[in-house]
């Protein structure tokens, strides 16, 4: 058995996988997120570990015999977070998360300090990345910065608690702005510009490599034997790619998680920063990937569900699915920038906007607008990848023109109306794999199997689809007219953010 642990922004998901790649059981536990000030986003690392312990107890109760056979553990987690540790590996302050926007000014300072930063890291300096957060701490919390001995990403702090080892993988490390992404090694120039050096960094390993074993006290507490291998793992999106079997050039997925992503595997490092497209190392050796990222996706639908007092996201999604096209055409437009935006705008200041509200609009109209707005945000990202020349001839670059379908993953993928809207908006067939909502945890478990000696080609097979969605011409015609209005809104409102 192999255990995948996925640390998400809203909680942890654990998944138990057997040798036949059958999912035996899953478990979830929530984690609170704090916003002490506008644009800030933080979590307490101790809450991550507590959630893992809760989910472990659930899995042990669900499948005790299978649980006792766990040989390997893989880790996945939300990227870019800054966990700063002191001399005794003590947490010095709450972790600053990926969707925190406080470090905008520090991004410009970092790029000025290292003029070749985009070529080294494959990315624009953005507030969500880890390095600008450390520059912010150096300026605004100098007493904390002076005590820092180690900086870890969220999942790697969990690893430290489980194994005692400070290690990161290439995909997650790519999101720090400290990695030379082509060389797959820490960049001395980028670290120096942040007031750090290699001694502050964890060791690096490929995602499918073993990085140690569970500590004896952890194994005993969890009811496991000695020698349980812990894989390096991956950032959440690279883990999802492993989960859906995206391992060769051109394969990819669309993710409707807390954030929204279009992801495509490449066999070479090829920065495309002109429109805020990311170029990261993959979790698998000698592969990289391109990615467009929007900061609010399924989280935006959860927000509108709470806002309207509907309570149940599934029921609200069904109501959207029952809307006639004539009503959809009259719905307000929604800019989905509830936490700022990355691709293509790179603006922490951008906000959510409903445009065109009327007295006749109700909760269903707003929910449709949010689904559509997130779809348009993903299309913006896809178009940014196309405009940058990313992946000519790939599944992403010519989606909708005879290429293979993209996988659709994340919690929002459960919604059939949303999946259909996305297929039409992106002009691309989408296949929702079985267990799409747990793709990152599955990828983590697959990496654990590889760290225990499993063959990559065997463990990274594509998943069977439980549903497929194709572009619908009538829906595309409606969306094309509304998308033209959508893309005009951001430049019209930019000065007001």
Buried (B, 14 or more C-beta within 10 A) or exposed (E): BBBBBBBBBBBBBBBBBBEEBEBBBBBBBEBEBEEEEEBBBBBBBEBBBBBBBBBBEBBBEBBEEBBEBBBBBBBBBBBBBBBBBBEEBEBBBBBBBBBBBBBBEBBEBBBEBBEEBBBBBBBBBBBBBBBBBBBBBBEEBEEBBEBBBBBBBBBBBBBBBBBEBBBBBBBBBBBBBBBBBBEBEBBEBBBEBBBBEEEBBBEBBBBBBBBBBBBEEBBEEBEBEEEBBBBBBBBBBBBBBBBBBBBEBBBBBBBBBBBBBBBBBBEEBBBBBBBBBBBBBBBBEEBBBBBBBBBBBBBBBBBBBEEBEBEEBEEBBBBBBEBEEEBBEBBBBBBBBBBBBBBBBBBBBBBBBBBBEEEEBEBBBBBBBBBBBBBBBBBBBBBBBBEBEBBEEBBBBBBBEEBBBBBBBBBBBBBBBBBBBBBBBBBBBBBBBEBBBBBBBBBBBBBBBBBBEBEBEEBBEBBEBEBEBEBBEEBBEBBEEBBEEBEEBBEEBEEEB
